[in-house]
Amino acid sequence: LNPAAESILGVESDKATGRRTIEVFSSRELDRTVSRAVAGESVDDEIELIYPRRMSLHLKSDPVIGVEGRVVATVSAIEDITALKSLNQIRQDFVANVSHELRTPVATIRALTESLLGGAMAERERAQRFLAGLDHETGRLSQLIEDLLALSRLGARESALQPEAFSLAELLRECLDSKAKLAEDYGVRLDLELEEGDVTITGDRRLLGTALNNRVDNAVKYNRKGGRVVVAAYP
């Protein structure tokens, strides 16, 4: 075992040398995979370990063939892909959730448009109500698209931080003002609690604004009618 393998597998080399794989690692899956290489097969596989911690490994194991055509040794290379698999799962879940979220505003926009084209335009009050609905739903679509673009930029590592000093209270007020209509629609009360004196912080104002908007958006949507959302800031 080289130092990297010792670190990943939690086993010291001198305690592993001369012992069978199954004696060193309590994983039959790892033992079976390496045994296939001992039998002469080149293996490229993913395995799951639960000890020394739960993790996913990419394992390549190859036989070393001697001059007589027999397997004289095996060489195995491992890569810890736990974080990568977790990230991929998060991405898949996010895309699935966004796809689900997109259906509602698109269906609503289509229904409202059909109603307007079907004669609702002639009734001023009704038309204004439908147009307000269209405005609300296109706003939801716009926010979902912004979320997707933000995820794409983060995945491509294009979101270099742009730190600046700014008023946190001002950012919070902007966030709550932008969510006032949403909170009204859901019957939820929005409250901002600030201690006396402004709180100035240094950070990426745009990204923090995106995070705040997302949190408040979820707090309103997954609340209950008559519920309350409190945003507080203090030194």
MOHUSUL-V790183 format. One record per residue. N is the residue number from 1. SS is DSSP state (hx for helix, st for strand, lp for the rest). PSI is psi in whole degrees, 0 to 359 (none if undefined). Layout:
n=N ss=SS psi=PSI
n=N ss=SS psi=PSI
This chain:
n=1 ss=lp psi=129
n=2 ss=lp psi=171
n=3 ss=hx psi=323
n=4 ss=hx psi=318
n=5 ss=hx psi=323
n=6 ss=hx psi=317
n=7 ss=hx psi=315
n=8 ss=hx psi=316
n=9 ss=hx psi=350
n=10 ss=lp psi=34
n=11 ss=lp psi=134
n=12 ss=lp psi=141
n=13 ss=hx psi=317
n=14 ss=hx psi=340
n=15 ss=hx psi=353
n=16 ss=hx psi=331
n=17 ss=lp psi=131
n=18 ss=lp psi=1
n=19 ss=lp psi=159
n=20 ss=lp psi=153
n=21 ss=hx psi=315
n=22 ss=hx psi=336
n=23 ss=hx psi=332
n=24 ss=hx psi=317
n=25 ss=lp psi=126
n=26 ss=lp psi=56
n=27 ss=lp psi=110
n=28 ss=hx psi=330
n=29 ss=hx psi=316
n=30 ss=hx psi=318
n=31 ss=hx psi=315
n=32 ss=hx psi=322
n=33 ss=hx psi=314
n=34 ss=hx psi=325
n=35 ss=hx psi=327
n=36 ss=hx psi=324
n=37 ss=hx psi=322
n=38 ss=hx psi=328
n=39 ss=lp psi=359
n=40 ss=lp psi=4
n=41 ss=lp psi=139
n=42 ss=lp psi=125
n=43 ss=st psi=135
n=44 ss=st psi=103
n=45 ss=st psi=166
n=46 ss=st psi=135
n=47 ss=st psi=158
n=48 ss=st psi=132
n=49 ss=st psi=149
n=50 ss=lp psi=353
n=51 ss=lp psi=137
n=52 ss=lp psi=352
n=53 ss=lp psi=163
n=54 ss=lp psi=122
n=55 ss=st psi=160
n=56 ss=st psi=133
n=57 ss=st psi=141
n=58 ss=st psi=118
n=59 ss=st psi=125
n=60 ss=st psi=124
n=61 ss=st psi=125
n=62 ss=st psi=144
n=63 ss=st psi=148
n=64 ss=st psi=117
n=65 ss=st psi=128
n=66 ss=lp psi=180
n=67 ss=lp psi=335
n=68 ss=lp psi=6
n=69 ss=lp psi=10
n=70 ss=lp psi=156
n=71 ss=st psi=119
n=72 ss=st psi=344
n=73 ss=st psi=171
n=74 ss=st psi=150
n=75 ss=st psi=126
n=76 ss=st psi=136
n=77 ss=st psi=133
n=78 ss=st psi=150
n=79 ss=st psi=129
n=80 ss=st psi=110
n=81 ss=lp psi=21
n=82 ss=hx psi=309
n=83 ss=hx psi=321
n=84 ss=hx psi=316
n=85 ss=hx psi=321
n=86 ss=hx psi=317
n=87 ss=hx psi=317
n=88 ss=hx psi=322
n=89 ss=hx psi=319
n=90 ss=hx psi=317
n=91 ss=hx psi=314
n=92 ss=hx psi=316
n=93 ss=hx psi=318
n=94 ss=hx psi=313
n=95 ss=hx psi=319
n=96 ss=hx psi=317
n=97 ss=hx psi=317
n=98 ss=hx psi=318
n=99 ss=hx psi=320
n=100 ss=hx psi=316
n=101 ss=hx psi=328
n=102 ss=hx psi=329
n=103 ss=hx psi=317
n=104 ss=hx psi=306
n=105 ss=hx psi=324
n=106 ss=hx psi=316
n=107 ss=hx psi=320
n=108 ss=hx psi=315
n=109 ss=hx psi=317
n=110 ss=hx psi=316
n=111 ss=hx psi=317
n=112 ss=hx psi=320
n=113 ss=hx psi=316
n=114 ss=hx psi=321
n=115 ss=hx psi=318
n=116 ss=hx psi=317
n=117 ss=hx psi=334
n=118 ss=lp psi=3
n=119 ss=lp psi=351
n=120 ss=hx psi=339
n=121 ss=hx psi=333
n=122 ss=hx psi=343
n=123 ss=lp psi=104
n=124 ss=hx psi=308
n=125 ss=hx psi=316
n=126 ss=hx psi=319
n=127 ss=hx psi=319
n=128 ss=hx psi=321
n=129 ss=hx psi=318
n=130 ss=hx psi=322
n=131 ss=hx psi=324
n=132 ss=hx psi=321
n=133 ss=hx psi=319
n=134 ss=hx psi=318
n=135 ss=hx psi=318
n=136 ss=hx psi=315
n=137 ss=hx psi=324
n=138 ss=hx psi=329
n=139 ss=hx psi=319
n=140 ss=hx psi=317
n=141 ss=hx psi=317
n=142 ss=hx psi=318
n=143 ss=hx psi=320
n=144 ss=hx psi=319
n=145 ss=hx psi=320
n=146 ss=hx psi=320
n=147 ss=hx psi=317
n=148 ss=hx psi=317
n=149 ss=hx psi=320
n=150 ss=hx psi=317
n=151 ss=hx psi=317
n=152 ss=hx psi=317
n=153 ss=hx psi=319
n=154 ss=hx psi=320
n=155 ss=hx psi=326
n=156 ss=lp psi=4
n=157 ss=lp psi=38
n=158 ss=lp psi=354
n=159 ss=lp psi=69
n=160 ss=lp psi=134
n=161 ss=lp psi=142
n=162 ss=lp psi=79
n=163 ss=lp psi=143
n=164 ss=st psi=157
n=165 ss=st psi=132
n=166 ss=st psi=165
n=167 ss=st psi=119
n=168 ss=hx psi=322
n=169 ss=hx psi=319
n=170 ss=hx psi=317
n=171 ss=hx psi=319
n=172 ss=hx psi=319
n=173 ss=hx psi=318
n=174 ss=hx psi=316
n=175 ss=hx psi=311
n=176 ss=hx psi=325
n=177 ss=hx psi=320
n=178 ss=hx psi=339
n=179 ss=lp psi=3
n=180 ss=hx psi=315
n=181 ss=hx psi=318
n=182 ss=hx psi=315
n=183 ss=hx psi=321
n=184 ss=hx psi=316
n=185 ss=hx psi=324
n=186 ss=hx psi=358
n=187 ss=lp psi=36
n=188 ss=lp psi=140
n=189 ss=st psi=134
n=190 ss=st psi=127
n=191 ss=st psi=138
n=192 ss=st psi=125
n=193 ss=st psi=115
n=194 ss=st psi=136
n=195 ss=lp psi=162
n=196 ss=lp psi=141
n=197 ss=lp psi=146
n=198 ss=lp psi=152
n=199 ss=lp psi=112
n=200 ss=st psi=130
n=201 ss=st psi=165
n=202 ss=st psi=125
n=203 ss=st psi=186
n=204 ss=lp psi=103
n=205 ss=hx psi=319
n=206 ss=hx psi=313
n=207 ss=hx psi=323
n=208 ss=hx psi=323
n=209 ss=hx psi=319
n=210 ss=hx psi=317
n=211 ss=hx psi=316
n=212 ss=hx psi=314
n=213 ss=hx psi=319
n=214 ss=hx psi=317
n=215 ss=hx psi=314
n=216 ss=hx psi=321
n=217 ss=hx psi=312
n=218 ss=hx psi=321
n=219 ss=hx psi=325
n=220 ss=hx psi=310
n=221 ss=hx psi=325
n=222 ss=lp psi=21
n=223 ss=lp psi=198
n=224 ss=lp psi=157
n=225 ss=lp psi=129
n=226 ss=lp psi=4
n=227 ss=lp psi=180
n=228 ss=st psi=139
n=229 ss=st psi=124
n=230 ss=st psi=127
n=231 ss=st psi=123
n=232 ss=st psi=147
n=233 ss=st psi=140
n=234 ss=lp psi=157
n=235 ss=lp psi=none
